[in-house]
Amino acid sequence: MFKNYQLVIFRDHHGAYRKLRFRGWLFALMLVALAGLVAGNISLVKYYYNYKQMEHERSEWETQVQDQNAQLLSLSEKIKTLETDLTRIRGFDAKLRQMVNLDQEPRDVAPGGEAKDFDKKYLPLYRQEMLTRKLHQFLAELGNTAALERVRQQELLALLDAAGSRLATMPTTWPVAGWIVSPFGERTAPFTGKKEFNKGLDIAAPIGTPVTAPGTGLVTFAGETEDGGFGLVIDHQGGLTTAYSHLRDVTVAKGQTVSRGQIIGHVGDSGQTHGPHLHYETRLGGAPVNPMRYILE
C-alpha cells in the first residue's frame, strides 16, 4: 500500500500522455482525507436536516401554544360573562322572592359564601396546566350553581303562577324616565339645611315628562296636595300603596283602576320644590319603604 504509484493521463488521441507519480503514503493520506471529507459532508447534511426538522417542530409547537392561550383567554371571557349573567339572575330571583315574602331578605348571591372573582383567582396563574385545572374546577362549580339556580327558579315560577295577579299589582317598573337626585333615607333638607328622612325617591325629569303607573291598582287620591301641588295615590292591594307628588297635572280620577304603564300624570314643579321632579313613595301598611325594593331593574 505504501509503494509508489503512477497516474497516467492521456491528453489527446495522438497518444500524448502525462505521468504523475505518487508515493504510497501520500496516496493513502489523500484517500483518508477524501473519506473524511465525504463523511463530514454526510454528517453536515444530517445535522442540517435534523435542524430543519426541529425548527419546524418548534414553529408548530409555538403555534399550538398561541392557539391554546387564545382559547384559554376566550374561555375565561365566556366564563366571566356567564358568571355575571348568573349573578344578575340570582339577584333578580332574590328580589322577586323578597317581594312575595318567600325570603325575608335577598340571599347572598355568592356560591359557597365567598365571591368568585375570576380575574383575581384564576388569571394570575402562569402555568398552563394549573390554569386548565382551575378552569375545569371553576366550570364544575359554576355548573353546580346553575343547576341549583334552575331548581330555585322552578320553585319561584310555581309560586308566581299561584300569585300571578299579585305580582301584576306590584310597582315593579320606574314611574318616570329620569335620574335620582335624592334617594330614600337620611338627607339634608334642600330648604332648611337640616337633617331629615326622605320617605321616597326624588326623580328629576323635564316638565311634562309622562308619569306612568308602575303596577295595576286603584286610585284612592287624585288632586291638590297640602303644599299646593298636585299628586295622587294608588292602592296596589295587600297594604301596598304608591304616592306621587309635585305633578304638573293628573290624568286619572279617584276610584279609577289603572294598569302598569298607563299614564297617570306629568312631571311638574308644583308645591314646595326646588326644581321639576317627581317625588315617588312606596308604603307598606302605612310605613314608608324603599321603592327600590320593588323596582326590577
BAGU-950809 format. One line per 4 residues: number of its first residue (from 1); their letters; for each residue z, x, y of N, C-alpha, C. Coordinates in pm, whole numbers, plus 50000, padded with zeros to 5 digits. Layout:
<nodes>
NUM> a> Z X Y Z X Y Z X Y | ... .
</nodes>
This chain:
<nodes>
1> mfkn> 50000 50083 49879 50000 50000 50000 50000 50086 50126 | 50063 50204 50120 50071 50292 50236 49961 50400 50237 | 49854 50377 50157 49738 50466 50162 49657 50438 50286 | 49553 50521 50305 49465 50500 50419 49364 50392 50385 .
5> yqlv> 49329 50310 50487 49233 50202 50470 49123 50217 50574 | 49002 50172 50533 48889 50175 50624 48833 50035 50643 | 48804 50005 50771 48746 49875 50804 48606 49901 50857 | 48503 49851 50784 48363 49874 50818 48311 49751 50892 .
9> ifrd> 48252 49776 51010 48198 49668 51094 48050 49693 51112 | 47964 49608 51062 47820 49618 51079 47781 49555 51212 | 47707 49630 51295 47678 49587 51431 47549 49506 51439 | 47444 49537 51356 47317 49462 51363 47246 49472 51228 .
13> hhga> 47123 49417 51220 47052 49411 51092 46981 49544 51059 | 46985 49643 51149 46923 49772 51120 47015 49863 51040 | 47130 49816 51008 47222 49892 50925 47323 49974 51001 | 47326 49958 51134 47428 50030 51213 47564 49971 51182 .
17> yrkl> 47657 50060 51170 47792 50013 51140 47892 50108 51204 | 48018 50064 51196 48126 50145 51252 48245 50136 51160 | 48306 50251 51140 48422 50256 51051 48549 50271 51134 | 48647 50192 51097 48781 50202 51157 48878 50240 51047 .
21> rfrg> 48949 50350 51068 49045 50396 50967 49186 50356 51009 | 49258 50307 50913 49397 50267 50936 49485 50335 50832 | 49596 50379 50881 49695 50427 50787 49762 50307 50719 | 49809 50330 50603 49865 50220 50526 49986 50155 50593 .
25> wlfa> 50074 50239 50646 50194 50182 50707 50162 50101 50832 | 50055 50145 50907 50016 50070 51026 49954 49936 50987 | 49874 49938 50880 49815 49812 50832 49922 49714 50787 | 50022 49768 50717 50132 49681 50672 50210 49625 50790 .
29> lmlv> 50229 49710 50893 50302 49665 51011 50225 49553 51082 | 50090 49567 51088 50009 49464 51151 50018 49333 51074 | 50017 49345 50940 50030 49221 50859 50165 49154 50883 | 50272 49238 50889 50405 49180 50912 50411 49114 51050 .
33> alag> 50351 49181 51153 50353 49124 51288 50275 48993 51292 | 50160 48991 51220 50080 48869 51216 50156 48756 51148 | 50223 48789 51039 50301 48686 50969 50415 48635 51057 | 50480 48729 51129 50588 48687 51219 50538 48598 51330 .
37> lvag> 50418 48635 51383 50361 48553 51490 50329 48413 51441 | 50271 48402 51322 50240 48270 51266 50368 48190 51242 | 50471 48258 51185 50598 48188 51159 50663 48143 51290 | 50655 48231 51394 50712 48193 51524 50642 48073 51584 .
41> nisl> 50507 48070 51573 50432 47957 51626 50467 47828 51554 | 50481 47840 51421 50520 47721 51343 50658 47671 51386 | 50752 47763 51406 50886 47726 51449 50885 47662 51586 | 50803 47718 51677 50794 47661 51812 50735 47520 51808 .
45> vkyy> 50633 47501 51723 50573 47369 51711 50674 47269 51659 | 50751 47307 51557 50852 47217 51502 50959 47187 51606 | 51000 47291 51680 51102 47272 51784 51052 47177 51891 | 50927 47196 51932 50868 47109 52035 50860 46965 51985 .
49> ynyk> 50820 46947 51860 50813 46812 51803 50951 46746 51799 | 51053 46824 51753 51189 46769 51749 51240 46735 51889 | 51206 46821 51987 51249 46797 52125 51188 46667 52178 | 51058 46648 52154 50993 46527 52200 51052 46403 52133 .
53> qmeh> 51081 46417 52003 51139 46304 51931 51278 46270 51986 | 51360 46373 52011 51494 46350 52067 51485 46292 52208 | 51388 46338 52286 51372 46284 52421 51332 46138 52416 | 51243 46104 52323 51203 45964 52307 51321 45877 52264 .
57> erse> 51400 45926 52168 51517 45852 52123 51619 45835 52237 | 51637 45943 52318 51730 45933 52430 51683 45829 52532 | 51552 45826 52557 51497 45728 52651 51519 45586 52600 | 51496 45567 52469 51518 45434 52411 51666 45396 52418 .
61> wetq> 51755 45493 52393 51899 45465 52398 51942 45428 52540 | 51890 45501 52640 51926 45469 52778 51877 45330 52816 | 51755 45296 52772 51702 45163 52800 51788 45055 52734 | 51830 45082 52610 51914 44986 52539 52049 44970 52608 .
65> vqdq> 52107 45081 52653 52235 45075 52723 52223 44996 52853 | 52113 45019 52927 52092 44945 53050 52077 44795 53023 | 52003 44762 52918 51987 44621 52882 52121 44559 52845 | 52202 44632 52766 52332 44580 52727 52423 44562 52848 .
69> naql> 52420 44660 52940 52503 44646 53061 52459 44526 53143 | 52327 44505 53155 52277 44390 53230 52320 44260 53163 | 52315 44258 53028 52357 44138 52956 52506 44111 52975 | 52587 44219 52972 52730 44203 52991 52763 44151 53131 .
73> lsls> 52695 44206 53231 52718 44158 53367 52676 44013 53383 | 52561 43978 53323 52515 43840 53329 52614 43748 53258 | 52666 43795 53143 52764 43715 53069 52891 43698 53150 | 52934 43804 53218 53057 43794 53298 53041 43693 53410 .
77> ekik> 52921 43690 53473 52897 43594 53580 52899 43451 53525 | 52839 43432 53408 52838 43299 53347 52981 43255 53312 | 53061 43350 53264 53198 43317 53228 53278 43278 53351 | 53259 43354 53461 53331 43321 53583 53289 43184 53636 .
81> tlet> 53160 43153 53627 53113 43022 53670 53172 42912 53583 | 53174 42935 53451 53232 42838 53360 53380 42820 53386 | 53450 42930 53412 53593 42922 53441 53619 42843 53569 | 53535 42866 53673 53550 42792 53798 53528 42643 53777 .
85> dltr> 53422 42608 53701 53395 42466 53674 53508 42404 53595 | 53561 42478 53497 53669 42424 53414 53795 42402 53498 | 53823 42496 53589 53939 42480 53677 53923 42358 53766 | 53801 42339 53820 53776 42222 53903 53792 42093 53824 .
89> irgf> 53745 42092 53699 53759 41972 53616 53906 41943 53588 | 53983 42051 53559 54126 42029 53532 54198 41977 53656 | 54159 42029 53774 54221 41980 53897 54188 41834 53922 | 54061 41798 53898 54020 41658 53912 54096 41571 53814 .
93> dakl> 54111 41618 53690 54185 41545 53588 54330 41525 53630 | 54392 41634 53684 54532 41626 53723 54552 41525 53836 | 54458 41525 53933 54472 41432 54045 54458 41288 53998 | 54363 41261 53909 54347 41126 53856 54472 41081 53780 .
97> rqmv> 54527 41174 53701 54648 41139 53625 54764 41108 53718 | 54774 41183 53825 54882 41157 53919 54863 41022 53986 | 54736 40990 54017 54709 40863 54085 54744 40743 53998 | 54722 40754 53866 54751 40641 53777 54887 40655 53711 .
101> nldq> 54967 40753 53764 55104 40774 53718 55114 40813 53572 | 55009 40881 53521 55019 40935 53386 55104 41061 53385 | 55085 41144 53487 55170 41260 53511 55227 41245 53651 | 55353 41281 53669 55414 41270 53800 55358 41371 53897 .
105> eprd> 55328 41493 53851 55274 41599 53935 55153 41659 53866 | 55061 41713 53943 54946 41780 53881 54989 41893 53790 | 54924 41904 53675 54959 42009 53580 54911 42143 53628 | 54979 42246 53581 54932 42383 53609 54800 42402 53540 .
109> vapg> 54699 42434 53617 54564 42441 53561 54536 42572 53492 | 54627 42667 53496 54602 42795 53432 54640 42789 53286 | 54548 42812 53191 54582 42808 53049 54682 42915 53014 | 54782 42878 52933 54882 42975 52891 54983 43007 52998 .
113> geak> 54979 42934 53111 55078 42956 53214 55051 43075 53302 | 54937 43141 53290 54906 43256 53374 54760 43251 53414 | 54729 43296 53535 54593 43290 53588 54502 43384 53511 | 54384 43333 53482 54284 43414 53411 54185 43469 53512 .
117> dfdk> 54222 43575 53578 54135 43635 53678 54043 43734 53607 | 53920 43694 53588 53827 43776 53510 53800 43909 53578 | 53782 43907 53710 53749 44030 53781 53857 44136 53763 | 53986 44094 53772 54094 44191 53766 54124 44237 53624 .
121> kylp> 54101 44149 53527 54144 44182 53391 54034 44245 53307 | 53909 44208 53331 53805 44248 53237 53701 44343 53295 | 53660 44323 53420 53554 44407 53474 53593 44552 53491 | 53721 44588 53518 53753 44730 53532 53753 44808 53401 .
125> lyrq> 53724 44744 53289 53723 44815 53161 53595 44897 53152 | 53609 45028 53129 53493 45116 53136 53428 45140 53001 | 53500 45116 52895 53440 45138 52764 53371 45011 52719 | 53246 45027 52678 53165 44910 52643 53224 44832 52525 .
129> emlt> 53273 44902 52424 53328 44833 52308 53450 44751 52347 | 53537 44809 52431 53656 44737 52474 53617 44615 52557 | 53517 44630 52645 53471 44518 52725 53415 44408 52638 | 53339 44446 52537 53283 44345 52446 53393 44268 52375 .
133> rklh> 53495 44342 52326 53608 44273 52259 53679 44178 52354 | 53700 44223 52477 53768 44139 52574 53685 44015 52607 | 53553 44031 52615 53467 43917 52642 53475 43814 52531 | 53469 43863 52407 53479 43770 52294 53616 43701 52292 .
137> qfla> 53721 43776 52321 53854 43717 52326 53863 43611 52435 | 53808 43645 52553 53811 43550 52664 53732 43424 52631 | 53614 43442 52569 53533 43326 52531 53606 43237 52431 | 53678 43299 52338 53753 43221 52241 53862 43140 52310 .
141> elgn> 53935 43205 52403 54039 43134 52476 53979 43021 52561 | 53865 43051 52624 53801 42950 52707 53751 42833 52622 | 53701 42864 52503 53657 42757 52413 53772 42667 52370 | 53886 42730 52339 54004 42651 52301 54051 42564 52416 .
145> taal> 54049 42622 52537 54092 42545 52654 53997 42429 52680 | 53866 42456 52667 53768 42349 52688 53785 42237 52586 | 53814 42272 52461 53837 42171 52358 53959 42086 52393 | 54065 42152 52441 54186 42079 52480 54157 41987 52598 .
149> ervr> 54076 42035 52694 54043 41953 52809 53959 41832 52768 | 53873 41849 52668 53794 41734 52621 53884 41627 52564 | 53988 41668 52492 54083 41571 52438 54155 41500 52552 | 54197 41578 52653 54266 41518 52767 54174 41422 52843 .
153> qqel> 54046 41460 52856 53952 41373 52926 53932 41242 52850 | 53925 41249 52718 53911 41127 52639 54032 41036 52658 | 54151 41097 52661 54272 41020 52684 54270 40954 52821 | 54224 41031 52921 54219 40977 53057 54114 40868 53068 .
157> lall> 53997 40887 53005 53892 40785 53011 53939 40654 52947 | 54013 40666 52838 54066 40546 52774 54163 40473 52868 | 54244 40552 52938 54338 40492 53031 54266 40427 53149 | 54161 40496 53199 54088 40442 53313 54007 40319 53276 .
161> daag> 53959 40313 53151 53890 40192 53107 53982 40071 53113 | 54108 40097 53078 54206 39987 53080 54247 39952 53222 | 54234 40047 53312 54278 40023 53450 54162 40047 53547 | 54041 40009 53508 53924 40034 53592 53932 39964 53726 .
165> srla> 53978 39841 53727 53988 39767 53852 54091 39830 53944 | 54196 39887 53886 54299 39952 53969 54243 40075 54039 | 54161 40152 53967 54103 40272 54026 54006 40235 54137 | 53935 40122 54122 53839 40081 54224 53907 40050 54356 .
169> tmpt> 54033 40010 54353 54104 39975 54476 54167 40097 54544 | 54178 40207 54474 54245 40324 54531 54160 40389 54638 | 54222 40441 54744 54149 40506 54854 54110 40649 54817 | 54003 40662 54740 53967 40793 54684 53859 40867 54764 .
173> twpv> 53804 40805 54868 53699 40871 54947 53748 40892 55090 | 53678 40981 55161 53711 41006 55301 53672 40884 55384 | 53758 40840 55477 53724 40723 55559 53622 40754 55668 | 53606 40882 55704 53514 40918 55811 53467 41061 55790 .
177> agwi> 53347 41090 55837 53293 41227 55830 53338 41303 55954 | 53427 41400 55935 53480 41477 56047 53556 41597 55998 | 53651 41643 56078 53732 41757 56039 53878 41731 56076 | 53968 41778 55992 54111 41753 56011 54163 41843 56123 .
181> vspf> 54218 41780 56226 54277 41856 56336 54430 41859 56326 | 54486 41769 56248 54630 41768 56227 54659 41712 56089 | 54710 41795 55997 54734 41746 55860 54863 41666 55848 | 54886 41615 55731 55008 41539 55700 55129 41633 55700 .
185> gert> 55237 41592 55764 55359 41672 55762 55407 41712 55900 | 55495 41810 55905 55554 41855 56031 55447 41914 56123 | 55462 41884 56254 55370 41937 56353 55436 41934 56490 | 55372 41996 56587 55416 41990 56726 55342 41878 56795 .
189> apft> 55415 41785 56856 55354 41670 56921 55263 41717 57034 | 55140 41663 57044 55046 41709 57146 55087 41673 57289 | 55169 41569 57305 55206 41527 57440 55344 41578 57481 | 55441 41577 57389 55577 41619 57424 55604 41765 57390 .
193> gkke> 55527 41823 57300 55550 41960 57259 55667 41975 57163 | 55727 41864 57119 55841 41867 57030 55795 41855 56884 | 55884 41895 56794 55854 41882 56652 55858 41734 56612 | 55760 41693 56532 55755 41557 56481 55687 41557 56345 .
197> fnkg> 55696 41445 56278 55635 41433 56145 55510 41348 56156 | 55396 41408 56123 55270 41335 56124 55260 41255 55995 | 55256 41123 56005 55259 41037 55887 55123 41020 55819 | 55021 41083 55876 54889 41072 55815 54802 41192 55848 .
201> ldia> 54673 41170 55850 54576 41274 55886 54509 41236 56017 | 54494 41333 56107 54414 41313 56228 54279 41380 56204 | 54174 41297 56194 54040 41345 56162 53953 41331 56286 | 53913 41442 56345 53830 41440 56465 53685 41410 56429 .
205> apig> 53620 41331 56514 53480 41296 56496 53428 41240 56627 | 53297 41245 56652 53242 41190 56776 53266 41040 56787 | 53281 40993 56911 53299 40850 56933 53179 40773 56876 | 53209 40667 56804 53105 40585 56744 53074 40620 56600 .
209> tpvt> 53138 40726 56547 53117 40761 56406 53170 40649 56317 | 53091 40601 56219 53138 40490 56134 53263 40527 56053 | 53354 40433 56044 53474 40444 55960 53454 40348 55844 | 53468 40398 55720 53443 40316 55601 53570 40300 55520 .
213> apgt> 53575 40193 55443 53690 40169 55355 53687 40267 55238 | 53797 40339 55213 53800 40436 55104 53820 40372 54967 | 53845 40242 54965 53864 40172 54839 53866 40022 54864 | 53848 39945 54758 53850 39799 54771 53989 39751 54810 .
217> glvt> 53994 39652 54900 54124 39600 54941 54112 39479 55032 | 54227 39429 55073 54236 39311 55158 54285 39353 55295 | 54212 39315 55400 54252 39348 55536 54371 39260 55575 | 54484 39324 55604 54605 39249 55642 54632 39255 55792 .
221> fage> 54563 39344 55860 54576 39351 56006 54447 39408 56063 | 54402 39348 56174 54283 39397 56244 54293 39352 56389 | 54301 39451 56477 54313 39413 56617 54377 39522 56700 | 54442 39480 56809 54502 39574 56904 54639 39618 56855 .
225> tedg> 54667 39747 56869 54795 39804 56827 54892 39810 56945 | 55017 39852 56917 55121 39853 57020 55090 39950 57134 | 55016 40058 57107 54987 40155 57212 54859 40123 57289 | 54806 40003 57267 54689 39960 57342 54558 39995 57277 .
229> gfgl> 54560 40056 57161 54437 40091 57091 54398 39984 56992 | 54296 40015 56912 54252 39924 56807 54275 39988 56670 | 54316 39905 56572 54343 39956 56439 54337 39846 56337 | 54354 39885 56211 54358 39786 56104 54436 39843 55986 .
233> vidh> 54475 39754 55895 54550 39791 55775 54484 39723 55656 | 54468 39798 55546 54408 39744 55424 54510 39756 55311 | 54528 39647 55237 54617 39645 55121 54533 39671 54995 | 54568 39778 54922 54493 39817 54802 54564 39779 54673 .
237> qggl> 54662 39690 54679 54740 39641 54564 54840 39748 54516 | 54939 39702 54442 55039 39793 54386 55125 39859 54491 | 55139 39799 54609 55220 39858 54715 55150 39968 54791 | 55021 39989 54768 54946 40096 54834 54863 40038 54948 .
241> ttay> 54882 40091 55070 54809 40046 55187 54754 40166 55263 | 54648 40141 55341 54594 40243 55431 54586 40185 55571 | 54609 40270 55672 54608 40226 55811 54516 40315 55892 | 54452 40255 55995 54352 40325 56076 54382 40296 56223 .
245> shlr> 54390 40402 56304 54426 40385 56445 54326 40457 56535 | 54333 40421 56667 54250 40479 56773 54102 40446 56756 | 54073 40329 56700 53934 40290 56679 53871 40240 56809 | 53740 40258 56819 53667 40200 56933 53653 40050 56915 .
249> dvtv> 53630 40009 56789 53620 39866 56757 53651 39845 56610 | 53668 39718 56574 53694 39679 56436 53586 39580 56395 | 53522 39605 56280 53410 39520 56236 53448 39424 56124 | 53575 39418 56089 53622 39324 55986 53737 39243 56044 .
253> akgq> 53773 39137 55973 53878 39048 56022 53992 39039 55921 | 54109 38999 55972 54225 38982 55886 54195 38878 55778 | 54236 38908 55653 54211 38819 55541 54080 38846 55470 | 54000 38938 55521 53871 38969 55461 53887 39076 55353 .
257> tvsr> 53815 39061 55244 53815 39162 55138 53701 39261 55163 | 53736 39388 55161 53636 39493 55184 53621 39577 55058 | 53505 39638 55044 53479 39722 54927 53463 39867 54973 | 53475 39959 54878 53465 40102 54910 53328 40133 54972 .
261> gqii> 53331 40205 55084 53209 40242 55152 53165 40145 55260 | 53229 40029 55269 53193 39930 55371 53244 39975 55507 | 53161 39961 55611 53202 39999 55746 53306 39900 55798 | 53418 39951 55844 53527 39867 55894 53552 39888 56043 .
265> ghvg> 53488 39986 56102 53506 40013 56244 53437 40143 56282 | 53466 40189 56406 53406 40311 56455 53511 40396 56526 | 53492 40528 56520 53586 40619 56583 53586 40599 56735 | 53705 40603 56793 53719 40592 56938 53829 40682 56988 .
269> dsgq> 53873 40660 57110 53987 40732 57167 54084 40635 57234 | 54091 40513 57177 54176 40410 57234 54323 40441 57204 | 54409 40387 57290 54552 40410 57273 54593 40548 57323 | 54709 40592 57278 54762 40723 57320 54699 40831 57232 .
273> thgp> 54602 40901 57287 54529 41000 57208 54485 41115 57298 | 54465 41231 57237 54423 41348 57310 54274 41378 57289 | 54199 41284 57235 54057 41301 57211 54010 41207 57102 | 53880 41187 57089 53828 41096 56987 53861 41145 56847 .
277> hlhy> 53929 41062 56771 53962 41096 56633 54012 40970 56563 | 54022 40978 56433 54079 40869 56352 54214 40914 56298 | 54317 40833 56323 54446 40857 56260 54451 40773 56133 | 54459 40840 56019 54447 40774 55889 54576 40794 55810 .
281> etrl> 54639 40683 55770 54764 40688 55696 54749 40621 55559 | 54826 40671 55464 54837 40610 55331 54985 40586 55304 | 55021 40462 55270 55161 40429 55244 55175 40370 55104 | 55281 40411 55037 55312 40361 54903 55451 40299 54908 .
285> ggap> 55457 40167 54890 55585 40098 54901 55643 40107 55041 | 55557 40118 55141 55601 40127 55279 55631 40268 55327 | 55638 40366 55236 55669 40504 55273 55539 40583 55287 | 55527 40662 55393 55404 40741 55411 55391 40851 55305 .
289> vnpm> 55272 40863 55249 55243 40970 55152 55117 41041 55200 | 55098 41162 55152 54982 41242 55193 54853 41177 55142 | 54760 41142 55230 54633 41081 55184 54555 41171 55090 | 54575 41304 55101 54504 41396 55015 54543 41377 54868 .
293> ryil> 54652 41310 54841 54692 41282 54703 54591 41192 54633 | 54522 41111 54710 54429 41014 54651 54282 41050 54673 | 54254 41131 54775 54115 41164 54803 54062 41259 54696 | 53953 41222 54633 53889 41306 54531 53780 41386 54599 .
297> e> 53806 41513 54623 53712 41598 54699 53595 41636 54610 .
</nodes>
